[in-house]
Amino acid sequence: MAFARPLLRRPLSGQLLGRRGVCAGAMAPPRRFVLELPDCTLAHFALGADDPGDADAPDPRLAALLGPPERSYSLCVPVTPDAGCGARVRAARLHQRLLHQLRRGPFQRCQLLRLLCYCPGGQAGAQQGFLLRDPLDGPDTRQALLELLGACQEAPRPHLGEFEADPRGQLWQRLWEVQDGRRLQVGCAQVVPAPEPPLHPVVPDLPSSVVFPDREAARAVLEECTSFIPEARAVLDLVDQCPKQVQKGKCQVVAIEGLDATGKTTVTQSVADSLKAVLLKSPPSCIGQWRKIFDDEPTIIRRAFYSLGNYIVASEIAKESAKSPVIVDRYWHSTATYAIATEVSGGLQHLPPAHHPVYQWPEDLLKPDLILLLTVSPEERLQRLQGRGMEKTREEAELEANSVFRQKVEMSYQRMENPGCHVVDASPCREKVLQTVLSLIQNSFNEL
């Protein structure tokens, strides 16, 4: 492939900065970026269309990550605020494919950070991406990125940015595209400070991407996947056999939630035996055989699978609760909390605030009478995990390795509403935990 204009290795000159047609005027309307740093803090910046002259200096953390002597690149997957379900699925698959590619070849020596591009004002349409930091500023990294960009011939096509500093130390980003087989510089703008918005930029996208508000929203995602995941059609067929808006029977329904290794499986079985109740699990056994397949897919597809599993379980609950109590090992709260903790970058303070709509139970999903959340200390949970010897899912491994992710899952659980969770300390001996759980269930039954 030929270059329409070479990538400049020298610093930007004052003359170039002042030429509106070459740099400043070529950019699209300003967008903002949020970068997740290794300590789980977030740094926000924007791309300005004009030279701000004496404006405040950028966040020093950004100067250290975007400026010399190393070389930084941004790679974002575009998606419009009004994008349909198919476009969001394609963007998510491209993002995952890029992640796999950025962990190979010359990229292995680079630092890879999570980057999000968004529009100010709380609009939906955040774009997932990466910041790649090359400690050697090597030409092989730049060439590999351009080849990666050129290989993406179908929409959506990622946006590649390259950061560099001018003689005054101000940071700029060049934007590159591939057009008709030629690699072109299509924009250049200065990196300027940006305030942190009141709400994490990804939150407006959660209902359309991972925390689906109803059955049809999740179903639409898997419908887009049937051409490349044959099992998606089988899941949809099972969902379509389930009546909509099912009602609970006369008997009590209790959902038991908790992180892995909190004793949840043992407690649910013991409670079911004590109450002579039917024990159900989410995802249900009829689709559990395909769990590994969907766990390897992007978050939007994975969460659609688990969401639809809840609706299949709801149909089973409606049938079984007509004649006996029902205990459910995980339900909608698990699906939502893991999705929120995964998608919202940063620490606890960046989660949606308490009482946000994302924590509300879907209106078309059968509600249990009681939800119990089992908890243990991080130390005890880790000890239990090490004794299990079982293969871990991606999220189980993340819980074990990332304490911030675990805290976000736990906090999201506790913010769930309508119905919320009753927290149960599962650290004592099994008999005592069982006694506590049965007492809570009896009290709930008395209130019905």
N, C-alpha and C positions, 0 to 999 in steps of 0.2 A: 504494500500500500504506500502511496506517495504522501508526503507531508505538504499541505497547503501553506503552512507556516511552521517553522521549527519551534520546538519548546525552548524557551529562553533559559539559559543557565546563569546569565548575569542578572544582578539586581535591577529592578525597574528603575528607570531614570525619571527625573523630574519632568522632562519633556513628554515622555510617554504618559505620565500620570495626568497631564493637563490636556491631552488630546481626547476630547469627549467621544469622537467617533471610534477611536481605537479601543478604549477601555470602558470608561464610565457609561457611555450611552448604549453599550451593547447588551447590558444585562436586562433580564426580565424584571418585573416588579419585585421589590425587595422581599426576601423571605428570611426567616430566622432559623437558627440552628441551636440545638442543645446537645452537648457532648457529655457523656457519662465518664467521669474520671475514675482512676483505679480505686480511690477511696470512697466510691459511691456518691460523691457530690456531683452536682451538675453545673456546667458552665454554659451560659447563653451568649451567642453573638449573632450579628446580622451582617448582611452584605449591603453596603450603601452604594447608591448610584453616582455619588459625586464625592470629590475630594473634600473632606470635612475640615481641612486646615488645622485649626487649633483645638479640635475636639479632644475629649478626654481619651487617655490611652486605653487600649483594650485590657481586659482582665489579664493580669500577669500570668495566671495559669495557662491562658490561651497562648500567650506569647511564647511560653516555654514548650507548648505542644505543637504549635503551628509554625513557629519561626525557626531560623537557622540555629546551630549549624546542621541539624538534621533536616530531612525533607518530609513534608506531610501532604497527604492526598485525601480528598473526600470522594466517596462513591455512594450515590443515593439512587434509590429506585423510585421513579416518579409515579404518582397516583393523584388524580384530581379529586377535589372534595365531593363531586357528584358521581364518582366512579361507581359502576355497577358491580355486582357480586363477582362476575367473571373477571373483571379487571383487577379486583383486589386479590383474587386467588392467583392470577398470573404474576402480579407484583410480589406476592409472598413467596411463590416458588422461585422466582428469579433471585430474590434476596437470599434465600437459603442456598441456592446454587452458587451465588457469589461468595457466600461465607465459606463453603467448602473449598472453592478455588483459592481464596485468600489465605488458606492455611497450608498451601503447597508451594513448591518451587522457591523463587527468590523472596516470596512474601513471608517465608517462615522466620526470617530474621527481623521482621517488622513488628512493631507494636500495633495491635488491632483493638480499636475502641468503638463503642456503640455510639452512633450519630443519628440524630433525628432532625429532619428538615420540616418546618411548619410555617403556616401563615399566622400572623399575629391576630389577636381578637377572639381567640377561642373557637376558631373554625375547625371543622373536620378536614381530613385530607392530609394528615401528617405522613411524611415519606421516610421509610426506614432506610438506614444506610450505615456506613462505616467511615472511620477515620483511620488511615494507614500511615504509620510513622516509621520512616526508613532511617535507621541510625547511620547508615553509610552514604545516604544520598546517591545511591548507585544508579547508573543508567539502565541496568537490567530490570530494576523495579519499575521504572517509568515505562520502558518498552513493554514489559509484561502487562501493565495496566492498560496501555493503549491497545494491545492485542486482545485483551479481555473485552474492552469496549467494542472493538471492531467485530468480535465474534457474536455480539448480541444484535442480530439482525431483525428480530421481531419485537413488537411493542409488548411491554414497556422497555425502553432502552435506558440503561443507567446513565446518570450524569456524573462525569468525572471532573473534579476540581483539583487544582494544584496550588499550594500556598507558598508565597515567598514574601520577603521584606524589601522595602525600598531603602534608599540611603538614609532616610530619616528614622528607620526602624519600624515604620508602619506596615502592617500586614495587608496583603492583597491575595485574592483568589482568582486564578484563571480557570475558565470553564471550557472543556473540550468536548467535541462531538465527532461522530463519524458520519459524513454525508456523501453519498454516491461513491463509497469506497475511499474517500479522502478524509483525513483527520484534520479538523479545523478548530481554531480557537474561536469560540462564539461569544465569549463574554469575559469581562474582567471587572472586579469591583473590590472596594476596600472592606476589610473586616473591621466592623465597628462594634462598640459595646451594645448590649441589649439587656433590658431588665428581665428578671425572672417573672413569668406570668403568674397570676393567682392560682391557676389550675395547670397541672402537668399537661403539655401539649397533646399527648396521646389520648387523654381521657375522652374527648368528644368522639373519637373513633372506636371506642370499646364496644358499643352496642352493635356496630356493623362488622366487627372483626373477631371478637373473642367472647364477649359476654352477651350472648344473643338474647333479646328480650322476649322471644316467642319461638315456637316450633318452626314456623315457616321461614324465619330468618336463618336458622341453622340448616334447615332442609335445602334452602337455595344454594348454600355453599357446597354441600355434597353433590347436588345436582350438577354443578360445574366440574366435578371431579370424576364423573363416571367414565370419561374417555381415557383417563390414564390411571385410575384406581378401580379395577373391576369390582372390588368388594364394596365400593360406595353404592352401587346399584342394589346390592343385596341388603345393605343397611336401610336404604330408602324403602325397599319393598317391605321390610319388617315394620318400619315406622308407619307406612301407609295402611298397614293392617290394624293399627291401633286407633280406636275412636278418639276424636278430639274432645277436649274439655270433659275428661272423665271425672267422676265424683267418688270420694272416699266412702267406704261402707260404714257399718255401725260400729266396728271394732277399732281399737286404738292403733295408730301408726306412729312409730318412733324411728327417726333417722339418727344414726350415730356417726359422727365425723371425727377427724383427727389426722395429724400427720402420720406418716409411716413410722412404725415401731412405737406407737403410743399404746399398744395393746388393743387396738380397735377390733381386730378380727376375733381375738379371744373373747372380748367382752360381748360383742354382738352375738356370738354363738352361745355364750353362757346365758345371756338375757333371753334369747329365743327359747332355749331349753327350759328356763325357769318359768316362762310365761306360756309355754306350749304355743309359741308364735311361729309364724312362717318367716323364714329368713331370706331376704332378697339382697342382691348386690347391684351396684351401679359402677361400671357398665354391666348389663345383664349377660348371662352365659351365652345367649343366642348370638351376641356380637363380640363377646370377649375373645373369641378365637382370632379376631382381626385387630386386636388392640396394638400389637407390635407394629403392624403395617401403618396404622394412623399415628402412632407415637413418633415415627420417623418423618412425618410430614410437617410442613410449616404450622405455626400456631393456629391460624384461622381454620385450617382443615382439621387439625387435631381437636380443637375445642368444639367444632361442629359435630364431630363424631361423638364426643362425650355428652354434649348437650342433647343430642337425639337419643342417646342411651337413657337419659333421664326420663324422656317421654315414653320409651318402651317400658321402663320400670314403673312409671305412673300407671300404665294400663294394667300391669301385673298387681300393683298395690290395690287398685280399684276392685279387681276380681277377688283377691285373697282377703281383703279387709271386710268383705261382706259376711265372712264366716269365722274369722279368727284374727287375733292381733298380728301385726306385721312389724318386723324389725328390718330396717334398711341399712346396709353397710355402705355408707357414702350416698350422696344425692347431689342436688343442685349446688349446694354451698361449696363442695369440693371443686366442681367445675369452674365456678366463678372466681373463687379465691386464688387458685393457681394461675388462672388466666390474668387476673389483675396484677398479681405479683410479678409475673413474667413480662408483661407488656409495659408496665410503668417503671421506667429506669430510675436510678437514684435510690435514696433511702426511704425510711418510714415517712418522713415529712412530705414526701412527694406523692403519696397515695391520695386518691380522692378523699375528701373530708367525710367525716361521719354524716350519715343521712343523705349522702349523694344517691341519686336514682340508680346508679350502677349496683348498689347493694340490695336493691329491692327484688323480692321473689317474682318470677314471671307470672303474669296473670292467668296464663292458660295452662299452667303446670300444677298438678295436684299437690296440695300442701300436707305435710305431716302434722300430727298434733303436737309433737315435741321434737326438738333437735338438741342432741347432746354433743358437746365438743370435748374430747378427751385430750388432756395435756400432760406432759412430763417435762422435766428439766432437760436442757440441751445435752448435758453430760450423760444422763441416763438414757436418753433416746439414742445417742451415738453408741453407747455400750450395747444396747439391744440390737442396733443395726449390724454391728460387727459380729454378733452371734448368730445372725440369721443365715448368712451364707447364700443369699438369693441374688439373682441378677437384678440390677437396679434399672429403673426407667431413667430417662434424661432428667426428669424433675426430682426424682429421689436422689440422684447423684448431686444435683444442684442444692438440695436441702442439706445434704451432708457436708458439702464443701463451702457453702456460702451462708454465713450466719445472717446477713442482711436479707437475703431472699427468704430465709426461714421466718424471720421476724415480720416480713411483709405479708407472708401467707397467714401467720397467726393473727396479725392485726386485722387483715381483711376478714377472716373468720369472725372476729369479735364485732365487726361493724355490720355484719349482715342483719337485715331486718325483715320483718313481716313474712315469716317468723325469724327471730334471732336465735342465737345459740346459748344454751346453758353450759357453762364451763364446768368440767369435772376433772379434778386432780387424779390422774391415773397412776401416780407414783406408789401409793400404798400397795399392800399385798392384794392379790386377785380377789380374795373373798371380800375385803373391805370395799374395793372399787365396785364390785358387783352389788353389794348391799346399798351403796350410795346411789347407783344407777336405778336400781329397782325402787328405791324410796322416791326418787324424782319422778319416775314413771307413774307410781301410785298417786302421788300428789297431783300430777297433771290429769290423771284419770278422774280424780275427785272433783276437779274444777270444770270438767266437761259438762 
